[in-house]
Amino acid sequence: MQTIHQAVQYMENHEYEKALQLLNEHLEQATDDEKFTIAHLYRQWGFLQQAKPILEDLMLSYPNEGELKTMLADIYIELEDDEAAIQLLNDVHEDDPFYVETLLQLADLYEAQGLYEVAESKLLTAKRHRPDEPIIDFALGELNFFTGHYQRAINHYERIKPYMETIGDVSIIERLAEAYAGIGEYEMALQFFEDISNDDPDILFKHGLTAYYAGEKSIAIHQWKRVIEYDKYYHTVYFYLAKVYHDEGLIEEAYDVAEEGLKVDSFNKELYELSGRLAQQLGYEERSEEFFQMAVKLDPEYKEAVIHLIELFKRKYQDEKIIHLLKDIQKKGANDPLYDWELARASKELEDYSDALHFYQRAYPHLKYDGNFLKEYAYFLVEEGRVDEALSLLTAYLKLEPLDDEVEAYVERLRQDDDL
C-alpha cells in the first residue's frame, strides 16, 4: 500500500501525472485489494475510464461480490451506460450485504427512465429489508412527490421529520409544505411554510400561493412583495400579486404591479389580459385596448382576450374592428364558432347581410343546441324573407325552451302569415 499512499500524496500536491504514472506502473504487481483501492481512487478523482477495466477484471475473480457490482454500476451510470448498470445490479443476490444499495441504485435508474412503478417496487423491497432506514423513506418520498402522489410522499416525509429536517440539500419541511399544498390541505401547508426560514424566491412564491388558496390574502401579498424585493425579475409573481390586489379591490395597486410586471416580462399574455381589465376598471379605455391587442398578438387563440376586445369594440360601435380582429385571428388558426356568431352580428350591424348569413350558416352546425343563437339566427332569417328556414330553427328552439310563450306566439303568427 506504500506505493498507493505515495500516489495519493502526489495527487494532494497537484502532481497529477506522477500520481497516475505511479499507479499505472503498480497495477501489474498489485494485489486484488490494492486494485480495488486504485479503482476507487480513480473513480474518486474522476478517471472513470481507468477505473472501469480494473473493476471489470476483478469481477471475473469475484462474480458474486456486491460491493464490486455497485461500484462498477456507478461508473456505468456516470458513463451513460444505464443498461449495463441495470443488468449488473439485477444480478446481486438478496443475501448480499450490498443488496439494499443495489435496490436504491436500480430505483434511481428506473425512475430516470420513467418506469416509476418499477422504481417504487425496488424501493419498497428495500424498505422491507431496512424498515427504519431514513434514506429509503426519503427516496420513496421524493419519487411520490415528483410523480404527484403527494399523500404517499407525506407519509414518508413524516417518518423522517422527527429524526432529520434535511437530507442532502433537500428540506423535509419544504417538501411537506408543498406536498400538503398539493393535496389541497392549505392550512396545514401554511403551518409548514411558516416554519421555513429561507429567503429563496421560489419558496416565498409558493408560500404566498399557499396563503392565497388558504384565503390568507394579506400573507400572500406580504410574501409576493418579498419575492420582488429579493428578485425583481421573478416575472411569475407579478400576475399573482396584481390578481390578489384586484381581488381585494385595490385596483390602482393592481394596475401598478401589472405595469411593472410587463416591464420585466413583455411576453406574458395573462398579464396583458389582466392589465386590460384593470385599465378598463380605471377608465383607461385606450390603454385597455392596447393591452388586449398585445395579448391577442402574442396568442391569437387566447379566447379571454379576444372576447374582451370584442366587448370593448361593441361598446364603441366599432363593428369594422370586430370583423378585422376575428378574420385576422381565424387566418392564424384561431377557430371558434362563437367568432363566426360575432362576425355575423357585426356584419348585420354594418348591413352586410350576405356576409351575416354566411357566418350564421357557418356557426350553425356547432351552435344548433344554443337557444340564444337559434333565436337570433331565426329572427335574422325572417328579416331576410327566409321564413321556412326560420320556422325550422324556432321549432328547434322551442324544444330547448318550451316555456317561451312569446316565441311560441311569434311562431304561430309566422305560420298564419305563411298560410296566407
C-alpha positions in Angstrom: 0.0 0.0 0.0 3.0 2.3 0.4 3.0 3.0 -3.4 -0.7 3.9 -3.3 -0.1 6.3 -0.4 2.7 7.9 -2.4 0.4 8.4 -5.3 -2.2 10.0 -3.1 0.4 12.3 -1.8 1.4 13.3 -5.3 -2.3 14.0 -6.1 -2.7 16.1 -3.0 0.3 18.1 -4.1 -1.2 18.6 -7.6 1.4 16.4 -9.2 -1.3 14.5 -11.2 0.9 13.0 -13.9 3.3 11.5 -11.3 0.3 10.0 -9.3 -1.2 8.4 -12.4 2.0 7.1 -13.7 2.9 5.5 -10.3 -0.5 3.8 -10.0 -0.4 2.5 -13.6 3.1 1.0 -13.1 2.0 -0.6 -9.8 -1.1 -2.3 -11.3 0.8 -5.2 -12.8 2.0 -6.4 -9.4 -0.8 -5.1 -7.2 -2.9 -7.4 -5.1 -6.7 -7.6 -5.6 -7.3 -5.4 -2.6 -4.8 -2.8 -4.0 -6.5 -3.0 -7.4 -9.8 -2.3 -5.7 -8.3 0.7 -3.9 -6.7 2.0 -7.1 -10.1 1.7 -8.9 -11.7 3.6 -6.0 -9.2 6.4 -6.2 -9.5 6.6 -10.0 -13.3 6.9 -9.6 -12.9 9.5 -6.8 -10.6 11.6 -9.0 -12.9 11.3 -12.0 -10.8 8.9 -14.1 -13.7 6.6 -14.8 -12.3 5.1 -18.0 -9.2 4.0 -16.0 -11.3 2.6 -13.1 -13.7 0.7 -15.3 -11.4 -2.1 -16.7 -9.8 -2.7 -13.2 -13.3 -3.4 -11.7 -14.4 -5.5 -14.7 -11.2 -7.6 -14.3 -11.9 -8.0 -10.6 -15.5 -9.1 -11.4 -14.1 -12.2 -13.2 -12.5 -13.3 -10.0 -15.3 -12.2 -7.7 -18.5 -12.6 -9.7 -20.8 -12.5 -6.7 -19.2 -9.5 -4.8 -22.0 -6.9 -4.3 -19.6 -4.1 -3.5 -17.8 -4.5 -6.7 -21.1 -4.5 -8.6 -22.4 -1.4 -7.0 -19.1 0.5 -7.7 -18.9 -0.7 -11.3 -22.6 0.1 -11.8 -22.0 3.7 -10.6 -19.3 4.0 -13.2 -21.5 2.6 -15.9 -24.2 5.1 -14.9 -21.8 8.0 -15.0 -20.6 6.9 -18.4 -24.3 6.8 -19.5 -24.4 3.0 -20.0 -27.6 2.5 -17.9 -28.5 -0.8 -19.4 -25.1 -2.3 -18.4 -25.7 -1.0 -14.9 -29.2 -2.4 -14.6 -28.0 -5.8 -15.8 -25.2 -5.8 -13.3 -27.3 -4.7 -10.3 -30.1 -7.1 -11.0 -27.6 -9.9 -10.6 -26.9 -9.1 -6.9 -28.3 -11.7 -4.6 -30.8 -10.9 -1.9 -28.4 -12.2 0.9 -25.6 -9.9 -0.3 -24.7 -7.2 2.3 -24.9 -4.6 -0.6 -28.3 -5.8 -1.8 -30.2 -2.8 -0.4 -27.7 -0.4 -2.0 -28.3 -2.1 -5.4 -32.1 -1.7 -5.0 -31.6 2.1 -4.4 -29.4 2.4 -7.5 -31.9 0.4 -9.5 -34.7 2.6 -8.3 -32.8 5.7 -9.5 -32.2 4.2 -12.9 -35.8 3.1 -13.4 -37.0 6.5 -12.3 -34.7 8.2 -14.8 -36.3 6.0 -17.5 -39.8 7.0 -16.4 -40.5 3.5 -15.1 -41.9 4.8 -11.8 -43.9 1.8 -10.7 -40.8 -0.4 -11.1 -38.7 2.1 -9.2 -41.2 2.2 -6.4 -41.3 -1.6 -6.2 -37.5 -1.7 -5.8 -37.7 0.9 -3.0 -40.5 -0.9 -1.2 -38.4 -4.1 -1.3 -35.5 -2.2 0.2 -37.8 -0.9 2.9 -38.9 -4.4 3.8 -35.2 -5.2 4.4 -34.5 -2.0 6.3 -37.8 -0.6 7.6 -36.2 2.1 9.7 -33.7 3.5 7.2 -34.5 7.2 6.6 -32.8 7.3 3.2 -35.3 4.8 1.9 -38.3 6.7 3.2 -36.7 9.8 1.7 -36.3 8.1 -1.7 -39.9 6.9 -1.6 -41.0 10.4 -0.6 -39.1 12.0 -3.5 -40.4 9.5 -6.0 -44.0 10.1 -4.9 -43.6 13.8 -4.7 -42.3 14.2 -8.2 -45.0 11.9 -9.6 -47.7 13.9 -7.9 -48.7 11.3 -5.3 -48.5 13.8 -2.5 -50.3 11.9 0.2 -47.9 9.0 -0.2 -45.0 11.4 -0.2 -46.3 13.0 3.0 -46.4 9.6 4.8 -42.7 9.0 4.0 -41.6 12.6 4.8 -43.4 12.5 8.1 -41.5 9.4 9.2 -38.2 11.2 8.5 -39.1 14.6 10.1 -38.6 13.5 13.8 -35.0 12.5 13.1 -33.8 15.0 10.5 -35.1 18.1 8.8 -32.7 18.0 5.8 -31.2 15.3 3.6 -28.5 16.5 1.3 -29.7 19.9 0.2 -33.4 19.0 0.4 -35.5 20.4 3.3 -38.1 17.9 4.6 -40.1 20.9 5.9 -40.3 22.5 2.5 -41.3 19.2 0.9 -44.1 18.7 3.4 -45.3 22.3 2.9 -45.5 21.7 -0.9 -47.0 18.2 -0.6 -49.8 19.4 1.7 -50.5 22.2 -0.7 -50.6 19.6 -3.5 -53.5 17.8 -1.8 -55.3 21.0 -1.0 -54.5 21.0 2.7 -53.6 24.7 2.5 -53.9 25.4 6.2 -51.6 22.6 7.1 -49.2 23.6 4.3 -49.2 27.1 5.6 -48.0 26.0 9.0 -45.0 24.3 7.5 -44.2 27.3 5.3 -44.2 29.5 8.4 -41.5 27.2 9.9 -39.2 27.8 6.9 -36.5 30.4 7.4 -35.5 30.6 3.8 -35.5 33.7 1.6 -35.3 31.8 -1.6 -37.8 33.5 -4.1 -39.2 30.1 -5.1 -40.1 29.3 -1.6 -41.5 32.7 -0.9 -43.6 32.5 -4.0 -45.0 29.1 -3.0 -45.7 30.4 0.5 -47.7 33.2 -1.0 -49.6 30.9 -3.3 -50.5 28.6 -0.5 -51.6 31.5 1.6 -53.7 32.8 -1.3 -55.5 29.4 -1.6 -56.0 29.3 2.1 -57.8 32.6 2.0 -55.0 34.5 3.7 -54.7 37.3 1.2 -52.6 39.6 3.4 -50.0 36.9 3.9 -50.0 36.3 0.1 -49.4 40.0 -0.6 -46.6 40.1 2.0 -44.8 37.1 0.6 -45.1 38.1 -3.0 -43.8 41.6 -2.3 -40.8 39.9 -0.6 -40.2 37.9 -3.8 -39.9 41.2 -5.8 -37.7 42.7 -3.1 -35.3 39.7 -3.5 -35.6 39.3 -7.2 -37.5 41.9 -9.2 -37.0 39.7 -12.4 -39.1 36.9 -10.9 -41.7 37.5 -13.6 -44.3 34.9 -12.5 -45.1 36.8 -9.2 -46.4 40.0 -10.8 -49.5 38.4 -12.2 -50.4 36.8 -8.9 -49.7 39.9 -6.9 -51.8 42.0 -9.3 -54.6 39.5 -9.1 -54.7 39.4 -5.3 -54.8 43.2 -5.2 -57.6 43.1 -7.7 -59.5 40.5 -5.6 -59.1 42.9 -2.6 -60.5 45.8 -4.6 -57.1 47.6 -4.7 -57.4 48.4 -8.4 -54.7 51.1 -8.6 -52.2 48.9 -6.8 -53.0 46.0 -9.0 -52.6 48.1 -12.1 -49.2 49.5 -11.0 -47.9 46.0 -10.2 -49.2 44.7 -13.6 -47.4 47.5 -15.4 -44.2 46.8 -13.5 -44.5 43.1 -14.4 -44.8 43.9 -18.1 -41.5 45.8 -17.9 -40.0 42.6 -16.6 -41.8 40.1 -18.9 -43.2 41.7 -22.1 -44.4 38.3 -23.4 -46.8 37.4 -20.6 -50.2 37.2 -22.3 -52.1 36.6 -19.0 -50.6 39.8 -17.5 -51.6 41.8 -20.6 -55.1 40.5 -20.3 -55.3 41.3 -16.6 -53.8 44.7 -17.3 -56.5 45.3 -19.9 -59.3 44.5 -17.4 -57.7 46.7 -14.8 -57.3 49.6 -17.2 -61.0 49.2 -18.1 -62.0 49.5 -14.5 -59.9 52.6 -14.1 -61.4 54.1 -17.2 -58.3 53.9 -19.3 -60.1 52.7 -22.5 -57.2 53.2 -24.9 -54.7 51.5 -22.7 -57.2 48.7 -22.1 -57.5 48.1 -25.9 -53.7 48.2 -26.3 -53.2 45.6 -23.6 -55.9 43.2 -25.0 -54.4 43.7 -28.5 -51.0 42.7 -27.2 -52.4 39.6 -25.5 -54.0 38.5 -28.8 -50.9 39.3 -30.8 -48.9 37.0 -28.5 -51.5 34.3 -28.8 -54.3 34.6 -31.4 -56.0 31.6 -29.7 -56.2 33.4 -26.3 -60.0 33.5 -26.2 -60.4 35.6 -23.0 -58.5 38.5 -24.5 -60.4 38.2 -27.8 -63.8 38.3 -26.1 -62.7 41.3 -24.0 -61.7 43.1 -27.2 -65.0 42.2 -28.9 -67.0 43.6 -26.0 -64.9 46.7 -25.9 -65.4 47.3 -29.7 -69.2 46.7 -29.2 -69.4 49.4 -26.6 -67.7 51.8 -29.1 -69.9 50.6 -32.0 -66.7 49.6 -33.8 -68.1 46.7 -35.8 -65.4 47.1 -38.5 -62.7 46.4 -35.8 -64.6 43.3 -34.7 -64.6 41.9 -38.3 -60.9 42.8 -38.8 -59.9 41.2 -35.5 -61.8 38.0 -36.0 -60.9 37.5 -39.6 -57.2 38.1 -38.8 -57.1 35.5 -35.9 -59.0 33.0 -38.0 -56.4 33.2 -40.7 -53.8 32.4 -37.9 -55.7 29.3 -37.0 -57.9 30.5 -34.1 -61.3 29.0 -34.9 -64.3 29.1 -32.6 -68.0 29.0 -33.6 -68.5 32.0 -31.2 -66.3 34.0 -33.5 -68.5 33.2 -36.5 -71.5 34.3 -34.5 -69.8 37.6 -33.6 -68.8 38.1 -37.3 -72.5 37.5 -38.2 -73.6 40.1 -35.7 -71.0 42.7 -36.7 -71.8 42.1 -40.4 -75.5 42.6 -39.7 -74.8 45.9 -37.9 -72.9 47.1 -40.9 -75.9 46.0 -43.1 -73.7 43.5 -44.9 -76.5 40.9 -44.9 -74.9 38.4 -47.3 -71.8 38.1 -45.1 -74.0 37.9 -42.0 -75.9 35.0 -43.5 -72.7 33.3 -44.4 -71.3 33.5 -40.9 -74.6 32.4 -39.3 -74.6 29.4 -41.6 -71.1 28.6 -40.7 -71.7 28.8 -36.9 -75.0 26.8 -37.1 -73.6 23.2 -37.0 -71.7 24.0 -33.9 -74.3 26.1 -32.1 -77.6 24.4 -33.1 -78.2 23.5 -29.5 -77.7 27.0 -28.2 -81.1 28.6 -27.7 -79.9 32.2 -27.9 -78.1 31.5 -31.1 -81.1 29.7 -32.7 -83.5 32.5 -31.7 -81.2 35.3 -33.0 -80.4 33.4 -36.3 -84.1 32.7 -36.9 -85.1 36.3 -36.4 -82.4 37.3 -38.9 -83.8 34.8 -41.4 -87.3 36.3 -41.0 -85.9 39.7 -41.9 -84.3 38.2 -44.9 -87.5 36.7 -46.0 -86.4 33.1 -45.4 -89.4 32.2 -43.2 -89.5 28.5 -43.8 -85.9 28.2 -42.5 -86.7 30.5 -39.6 -89.7 28.3 -38.6 -87.5 25.2 -38.6 -85.0 26.9 -36.3 -87.7 28.3 -34.0 -89.3 24.9 -33.7 -85.9 23.5 -32.6 -85.6 26.5 -30.2 -88.9 25.7 -28.6 -87.8 22.2 -27.9 -84.9 23.7 -25.9 -87.1 26.4 -24.3 -90.7 25.1 -24.2 -91.8 27.8 -21.7 -91.0 30.8 -24.0 -94.6 31.8 -24.7 -93.5 34.9 -26.6 -91.6 32.9 -29.2 -94.4 30.3 -29.4 -96.9 33.1 -30.3 -94.5 34.5 -32.8 -94.2 31.2 -34.5 -98.0 30.9 -34.7 -98.2 34.3 -36.4 -95.5 33.4 -38.9 -97.3 30.2 -39.8 -100.6 32.0 -40.2 -98.9 34.7 -42.4 -97.2 31.9 -44.4 -100.6 30.2 -45.0 -102.0 33.4 -46.4 
